[in-house]
Amino acid sequence: MMAAAVKERLLFEGADWDFSTLQRIHDACEEIALKELGLDVYPNQIEVITSEQMLDAYSSTGMPLFYRHWSFGKHFAHHEAFYRRGMRDLAYEIVINSSPCISYLMEENTATMQTLVIAHAAFGHNHFFKNNYLFKLWTDAEGILDYLDFAKGYIARCEERYGEIAVERTLDAAHALMSHGVHRHAGKVKLNLREEQKREEERRRHEEQMFNDLWRTVPAGKAASAADIDLERRRAALGLPQDNLLYFLEKSAPRLQPWQREILRIVRHVAQYFHPQRQTKVMNEGTATYVHYRIMNRLHDKGQLSDGNYLEFLKSHANVVFQPTYDDRRFSGFNPYALGFAMMQDIERIVTQPTEEDRSWFPDIAGRGDVMGVLRGIWADYRDESFVAQFLSPHLIRQLRLFHLYDDPEQEEGILVSAIHDERGYRRIRRQLAREYDIGWTDPGIEIVDVDLAGDRRLLVQHRVTNDWMLQENDTKLVLQHLADLWGYDVLLQEIDGEDAIVAEHHASPRGKLF
């Protein structure tokens, strides 16, 4: 009788599953996530896909309904070749930040793995997407799917009307500038993608009128001097300086057609959609991994997961959070799953079993006892850089055996160990690791600063050199060419050091009428 009762409580037996099994799994995970962990999630939509469909999702950055571009086919062929040769595994799932939140599950997954990925994606990632301030500020979860459908249809219509080559070249140039096509500072109005779609015609007519008024003020003739147009007035009219290059081109490039401006806008909105994900990789994966770990353990405690299935989960979980050491040839930086999960568990320890060191470093959370309350607050209010800077503890630094090396090419003494395990070293290690996740530190600071309206209309762009990191010559040449093609006139890129001295210059001219 007891064995029969235990068997009745199990969500499944063995590796096989069907859709009714997935429903039971989802409902069991939901009960723990909402009632015990206090998570707040979008409605869930779970779809089961094949390995080929997963490869297709890889190629288009995980987005459904995406427009066509040759680079997606290239990525598909690359991933497929490695997968077929057994040189690379596929992700167990892909999750979309939308409402409803869409989780794609691989049909090859066992029942245990389906449980794991539902807990991980449908509740861990889902909660983070809905509650983290960056996603609230920059993304429109309810409008993204409709907007992608609009974008796919719009670009397909452009291909029919203007030709595939012209559209492809516009997309090539826009994709090359995609990482410099985001607003990094919050505006007053939250992005509404459904409204963007509806206002396309009205917006385009208004912007063309404003654009024409601006260029009508340009003095005619070669004798016109730059002094004829006041510098401040010129910059104000063009919104300079501007670090969102796609936005500037969309609004001000004199030779682009209206349909090309709309394509730049589409690429810009997609880049903006992914902007929070770039800043929250450690937190997002750490949250989802911590949530799935809590849910899977609770299912086992409640008798809904057998010992055999639980061991299968533990093996997969261990692989997910594996962190190679710095001298391991597999080391390529910090595994965001490993670092994020370790920090979540360490915060749980600080909240429930703090040491005197913890009380000194984290007086606001040490010993509070409410683990999920503390974690939900952290998940809502931080991004990777501030999360690491605020919550990486000396205890975890010792556990992970972190230290800081400083390699100055101008010094002949070799590599300096600049931070060890003392209080000063802990703070330096934490500060330096946090910088690795600060896109303001890792991404090149490039902005458009002026346009020669009175002369040859050359675009002046500046790169502010930080930490002696200069731009890579070949990549700069290729990207600058795309910028010149979209602008329609010459482009000059200056690299400026901390003393405002020009240390390098790069030039590009448009290649004629590409579009």
Phi, psi and omega in degrees: 000318181295317180298322179294322179293318178297317180298323180293329180285336184297139177289330181195167174233139179073207186258344187282154179207160170223185186289332174291327175296316178300323178295317178296318180298312180301314183295321179293317178295320181298319180299317180289315184297315185275316187275325184261320181266347178069031181283154179235112190233159168289160171304144183263141171231116184250127180234137180260128184231163179276172178296324179292321176294326176294319176298321178295321177294322175306313189294332181251037177054030174080007185263134173282161174060028185281153177289166182275143172200145185299331183295330179293320176296323178297314179295322178300311181299320180296309181295321182295318181300315179292321182293315182295331179275000180075018182266355181206137174271161174263157175297148177289336183203162167227137182237140183251130177283087180211170175235108007289154178284121184263125176246121177264122181251139177288133180292340179283348181296146172284171179299323178298316181291326176296322177296315180300312186285331174294316177297319184290307188271307188290342179236317179292297179298319182303312179299317182296315179302317186285331192248339181291139188296328181294319179289324176296323185283320193250345185241155178240089186297328183281337184257349190296320183292318176296322181292319178296323177296317176298315183297317180298315179293321181296314182292324176298319178294323177297320178297320179293322187273320187249353178101143183295324183295315181297318180292319180298318180293323176296316179294321178304312182294318180295319179295324179297331181258009189300321181291346175246036180236033181234149170276121183270348180237138186295138174267184183278336185246129177290139180298128177237101187290327177295321178291324177301316181296316183293326187268009186305308182295312181299317181295318183295318179297318181294316184291325177296321178296314179296320181297315180295321178299320180295311185285343175289342180278353182289127179298143180271153174093152183289341184282349182297139181257153177299336179292344180294338178242118181303134184301313183293321178295320180296314180294322179294318181295326182264359179069040183257151358287155185221121179266353174268093188294320180295321179298315180298314181296319179301320184275327196234348182297123191286339187251001180284144175277159180305320181294329178289323177298321179292324177294318176299321180295319179298311180298322179296318179293323177295318178298319180294325178300320182274352184302314178295328182292327177295331185264358186226027183299313181294313181293316183296311180289325176296319178297309182297322180291319178296317180296314181294327178294317179294315182294315182295320177295321180291321176300320178292318179298325182277359179080015180268352179230125183288164178300320180296315178293327179294320177295323176299318177299314183299321179297314180295317180299318179298322178294322182295319186261014179291132179238108176297147177286165187297334181263008176275136183294345176277352182292127177222028183115188182278132173290116184299328176296315183293311182293315181297314180294319180298320179291322178296317179293324180292322176296320176302318178296317181297321182289326187256325184223065185284150170264173177297325177298316179298318181296328179286320183277327186229064184297335184284334185240343184298124176077010182291332175088329182271085186300307185292327177297317178295313183294318179298323177294318178294315180300330182278327196250000185231161167240177189306311185299311181286330178297310179295316182298331185264327194237002174285117189265157173303323178302314181287326176301317178294317182297319180275355179058049181276144171210169184239129176252142178237122182241102179262113183298340181274351179260138182267356184288344182104204183274134181256129171279103191264354179211124179241189187272071166226177188300317178296321179293319178302315183292323179291317179299314180298318180295316182290320178293321178300323180298330180297339181251009180264107184293340174292339179263321186272329180274142178296136179275097184241133178212150175278127186247338182195160174226134179277079182296328186273348183243243185267010178062026179293139179268129179255121181239143180232142173247120179275109184287126176238143177058027180063022179270106177272160177289146178286129192301309185292316179296320179299319180298316182291315182291321179297328177296318177296320179297317179294322179297319180288321181290322179093357179220179182297153177230135176240123177250121178253137173259123188246132178272184183296342179257018179063024176267141178282119182255345177197153177225144178228137183239151173209144177238148179296149184269028181092196184279095180276337190252000000 
